[in-house]
């Protein structure tokens, strides 16, 4: 009897609701390397960004090559170290007109920024070209429901110095992509439409469970799947149910006039950073597992942010701390905490099976910031991590590569874009242009 084969586009349906499925063995060829109905296993790309830089002597590993060990700042990555390539000594080559602006635009697009009238602000700018997540989306998002997802955790972003500091995703100089700050809203967008009697409370959007609506279709499919696929489907549906409960536990959105403050409302004046970050990570993993999207930008905190890492006992905004020489230990502690959140995302990807491996095997995530160190505003020796294997494009186990010539940081951007199958041969423009990959991290 011929084996049961299932299209990778199959959805569980019922009563107007639909749930996408993870990659199951029934969708793959006999070798588990491609879809039985044609097409290769998709590659995914994301930028993970946090504002105001790092403390370099706590960030840069002491050894290079495959034997690198996590520095104090990178210690949270120990469990996923093999999937991480560390790149140091690279420099943003675009003209340094204003460090935070130059760094954010340069490291996310490779293009020089475009200065804007500052008005009452100290400086204002916009991107000079598309950010690399949107370059990736224009090439690898075909056939997916969402060309890209833009998400952000901390609401304490800069809103007065132009789109360069406010957003990390841009289709072009005049087309920033505003992120979603509300995990409940993103859940609703990805996994179905729901009615609400109170539009000011995102939890009401989730009262109707999409899993109940597709129960009959689920049972029919389970009868046709093998034991491994049944277990995988059960785990997938359980994760949706658990995530729904996590989102319902979030505080309701506030109704203040400013648009950004409509999301993940503070609790006693404190942002629920960890709860929101983990919810977004879980949602992104599910969206990738279901091939609903292949590209994302994840802004944990913005450039020149006022994020307060209250869980660490801090009371000042992060950007202010970076400019106080006596408080660099607090800046380091916040960097470690953000890397923990990144490690959580990588761990979830690693734990999600796909095609004989896991999602992290088929993904590329670029972690970076808007400056090297906030206290100096430097755009040299940039903090760069490339995580995931991108289908075997990157070295595994990962290595630490350190440039002694201040190599072009755009080389790393180009490497990421080529790794996920965009086919591009250059990235950026003017001094930030790169046509050369970072060969040292390639397999």
N, C-alpha and C positions, 0 to 999 in steps of 0.2 A: 504494500500500500504506500502511495506517495505521501511524504510527510506533509502535515498541515502547514501552510504558509500564510502569513498575515502581512498586509501592507503596512509600511511604517506610518502611513497617514491615517490609520484606523483610529476612530474615536469611539468611546462609550457614549451612547446617546439615550435620551429618554426625557419626555415631558419638556421639550424645549431646551434641555441642558446638554452639555457635552463635556467630556473629560478626555484629554489627550493621554496617550499611553507612553510609557518608557520604551526604550529599545528592548524587545524580547527576542529570545533565540528563534522563535517562529518567524521573525522578520528577516533573519540573516541567511547567508549562503552556508554551505556545509562546512566551510572553514571559519565562519564567524568573522570574516574580514570585510564583508560588504552586505548590502541589502539584497535579498533574494530577487526582489522585483527590479533591481538595478539601482545604481548609485552607490557612492562610497559613504562611509561613516562620516558625518559632518564634523567640521572643526569649529571650535568656538573661540571668541576673543572678548576680553574685557579689560578696561583700564580701572585700576583701583587707586584712588587718589586721596591724599590727606594733606592738609595745609601746613605751611610754615617750617618745613624741613626737619632735620634730625640733628643729633649730636654726633659728628663724624667719628670721633675717637671711640664712641660706643657702638657705632654702626658698622664700620668696615672690619671684616674678619681679618685676623692676623695672618692667615695662610691663604695662598692662592691655589688654583687647580682643583682637582677632585677631592683633595684631602682637607678642604676648608671646614672649619668648625664654626657654628653660630656665634657671633659676637653677642654681647649683652643685649643689644637692641633686637637681634634676630633670634634670640633664644626660644621664643614661642614657636618657631618653625621646626623644631627638632624632629617632630613626628612626621613631617612631610619634606624634610631636608633634601631627599633624593630628587624631588620634583622641582627644586629651586635652583636657578642660576643667578648668582650675584654679580652685578656689573658695577665696578667703581672706577674712579679716576676719569670718567667721561665728562664732557662739558657741553652745555647748551651754547651753540655757536652764533645764534642770532644776536644782533646788537643789544647790549645791555642798557636799555633806555630807562628801565625801572624794574628792579630785580624781581619782585613777586610777579609782575605782569610779564616780563620777559621770560621768566622761568616757566610759568604756567602755559603760555602760548607756545613757547619753543619746545617744551618736553611733551606736549600733547598733540602738536601738529607738525613741528619742524619749520613753521613759517615765522618770520618776524611779525611782531604785533603791529597793529595800526593805531596810532595815537588818536584819541578823541578829545573834544573840548572838555576840560575838567570841571567846569562849573564851580561849585563850592567845594569840590573834592581836591585832594592833593594831585591826583593824576587819574586819567581814565583811558581805557583802550579796548580794542576788540581784536579777535583773532584775525590773522592775515590769510588764513586758509582753513580747510576742513580739519577737524581733529581726526586722529587715526581711527577711532572707533567708527566714525562715519565713513571713512575710506573703506574700512573693512566691511561695513554694512552694504555699501554700494556694490560689493563684489560677491559676498558669500551669503547674503540674506534672502536670495531668491527662493520663493516657495515657502517661506516661513510666515507665520501669522503676523509677527511683529518684526520689522526690519531691525529694530534695536530697542533696548530698554534703558532708560536713564533714571537712576535712583540716587537718592541722597539721604544721609542720616542726620547730621547736625544742621539745624536751622540757622545757626549763628554765622551766616555767610555775609560777605561784603556786598552791599547793594548800591553803593554810591560811586564806584570807580569803573563802571562799565562792565560789559559781559565777560571780559577775560577773567575777572576774579569771581564773578557770580556763577558761571557755568563751566563745566569741563568738556561738554559735548557741543560741537558746532558743525553744521553742514557747510558753513562758509562764513565769511566776515560779517554778514548781516543776518545769519540764521542760527542763533543759539538754540540749543535743545533743552528746555527747562526740565529739571528732574522731578520725579515723584518723591515726596517726602513721607507719604502715608502708605505703609504696607497694606492696610485694609483696602485702600483704593486700588493698589496694584493687583492684589489678589482678585478683586472683582473684575478688573480689566482683563486679566489673563484667563481666569477660570470660569467665566460666565456672567450673565446679567441677572440681577436680583432686584426685587421691588423693595422699596423702603418707605415707611410711614414717616420717617424723620430723617431728612437728608443732611442734617447737621451732625449726625452720629454715624460714623462709618461702620460701626458694629451692626447696625440695623440692616446694612446691605448684605450681611452674611447670615441672616436668620434662616433663610431657606438653604438647606444643604444640597449642593449639586450631587453629592454621592448618593443621596436617597433617590434622586431623579433618574439615575442611571443604573439602579440596582439590578433590574431585570436584564439589561444588556450585559452587565458584568457577569452575572451568573451563567448566561449562555456562552460567553467567551471562555470562562473558566473551565467549562466542560470539554472544551476542544484543545486546551493547552496542556503541555507536558508539565511534570511536577515542578521543574525549575522555573518555568515561566509563571506558573500559578503562584509560586512563592514570591517571585519578583513583582507580579501584579498586586498581590496582597500587601506587600511592603510599600509599594507606590501609593496605593489608596489609603493605607494607614498613615503615611507621611502627610498626605493632603488633609486628612482628618485632624491629625495632631497640630499641623500648622494653622488650621482654621481656629482651633482652640487657643493657640498662642496669640493670634491676631485679635480674637474676641477679648483677650485679657488686656490689650492695649488701652490706655486712657482715650476717651472720645476726643475727636478733634475739636479745637476751639473755634470760635466764630469771629475772631478779630478781623478787621477790615483788610489788613495786609495779607495778600494771597499766601505767602510762604508760611505764615503762622497758622494756617488752617490745618496743619498736619502735625502728627505726633506731639500732642500738647504736653507742655512741661508738667511735672508733678512736684508741687511745692517749689516751683521755680527751677527745677532741674530737668534737663532733657533725659528721656529714657533711652540713652544711647545704645546700651548693650542689647536691650530687648528689640529695638528697632533694627539694629544692625543684623542680629541673628535672623530675624524674620525676613529681612530682605535677602540675606544669603540663602536661606531655605527656599524662598520663592525663585531666586535666580537659578538655583540648582534644578528645581523642578521644571522651570521653563526650558532650560537646556536639555534636560533628560527627555522632555516631550518634543523637542525640536520645534518649539513654538517661536523661538528666537535663537540666534547664534552670536549676537553681539550685545554688549552692555557697557555702560559707563557707571562706575560706582564711586560717588563722591562721599567719602566718609566725613570729611570736613573740608571747607573751602579755603582758598588762599586768603591770608590776612583774616583768619576767622576769630570769633570771640567764643569759641567752644570752651566750656568749663568741664574739665574732667573731675567732676565732683566725687566720683567713686574712689578717686585717689586722694581725697581730702583737699583738693585744690579749690580755690575760690576765685581765681583770676582767669580771664580769657587767655587762650593759648598764645595768641599773637603777642599780647602784652608780656607774657612770661618769657617769650623768646628774646626779648630785648632787655631783660634784666639779668645781668651777669651773675648775680647771686642766686638765681633760680633755675639754672640750667639743669639741675637734677630733676626738677619738676617737669621740664620739657622732655627729658629723656624718659621719665616714667610714663608720660602720655604717649610717646612713640612706641614704647614696649606694649602698651595697652592696645593701641591701634593694630600693631602687628599681630597681637593675639586674635583680634577680630578677623584679620586676613587669614590667619592660620585656621580659624574655624571654617571659613569658606572653603579653603583648600581641602580640609579634612572631610567636609561634606561631599565635595566633588570626588575625592578619592574613594569614599565609601559607597558611591553610586555606581553599580556595575553597568558596563556597556561593552558589547562585542568582545568578550574574552578579557576585558580589562576594566577600566573605569572612566568616568567622565574627565578626570584630570589628565588621563592619557591622551585625550583628544582635544585638549583645551590649551589656550595660551592666555595668561593673565599678566599684565604689566602693572607693577606697583611703583608709584613715584610720588613726588611732591612738587611744590612750586619754587623752592629754593633748596640749596644744599643744607645750609644752616641759617636759621632765622636771625640770629644775632649779628651775622656778618652780611646777610643778603647775598651770599655767594651763589653763583650758578655754575661753579666748578665742582669737580668731584661729586657728581650728582648721585643721589640715592636711587638706585634702579634694581628691581628684582623682576626676573622673568620666570614665572611658575607654570608648570604643566609641560607635557611632552609634545603637544600639537601633532599627534599621530606619528611620533618618532622623529620629528624635525630637530628637537633639541637634545643635547647630551643628557644621558641618564646613567648614573646619578649626576646631578647638577654640579657645576664648577663655580669657583670664584675667579672672575676675570678682572684684572686691574690694569688700566691703561697708564703708561708712564709718559704719554705724549698728549694728554688731554684730548682724546679722540672725540669725534662728533657724536653727541648723544642721539642724533637722528639715525645713526647707524642701527641702534637698538630698535627704534621704531620700524625701520624698514625690515629688519629681521623678523619682527613679530608679524608684520603684514604678509610677508612671504610665507611664514610658517603656517598660517591658516588658509593659504591657498588663494590669495587675492590675485596673484600674478603681476602685481605692480613691480616696477623696476626702479622707482625712485620715490622719495617722500620729502615733503617740505619744499622750501624755496630760498633763494638768495643765499646768505651765509649758512643757513640751516639745511640746505639741500643735502640729501644723502643718496648716493647710488651704490653704496658699499654696505654689505651686511657685517654684522658682528660675528665673524666666522668662528671665534673661539667658543661660542656656546652652541654651535651646530653639531649635530651628531655626525 
